[in-house]
Amino acid sequence: MATDKWTIKRISVGFSQYEVEILQEYCKKYGTEKTDVIKVF
């Protein structure tokens, strides 16, 4: 049985304006992308 572990699935996640600002500040500070930060959690 073949499995493709790299298949991408898209989901939607809602954030408050405050959470978006925190995420943007974090990404700017550490030079990372938002998707990479969200993947960790």
C-alpha positions in Angstrom: 0.0 0.0 0.0 1.5 3.3 -1.1 1.0 6.4 1.1 1.9 9.9 0.1 3.0 11.6 3.3 3.5 14.9 1.4 -0.1 15.3 0.4 -1.3 18.8 1.4 -4.6 19.2 3.1 -5.9 22.8 3.6 -7.9 23.8 6.7 -9.2 27.2 7.8 -8.5 28.6 11.2 -10.0 31.7 12.7 -7.9 34.2 14.6 -8.9 37.4 16.4 -7.2 40.6 15.3 -5.1 40.6 18.5 -3.9 37.0 17.7 -3.0 38.0 14.1 -1.0 40.9 15.4 0.9 38.7 17.9 1.6 36.2 15.2 2.9 38.9 12.8 5.1 40.4 15.4 6.6 37.0 16.3 7.3 36.2 12.6 9.0 39.6 12.1 11.1 39.2 15.2 12.3 35.7 14.4 12.3 35.9 10.6 9.9 33.0 10.1 6.7 32.4 8.1 3.3 32.3 9.7 2.6 28.8 8.4 5.8 27.5 9.9 4.8 28.9 13.3 1.3 27.5 13.1 2.6 24.0 12.1 4.5 23.7 15.4 1.3 23.9 17.4 
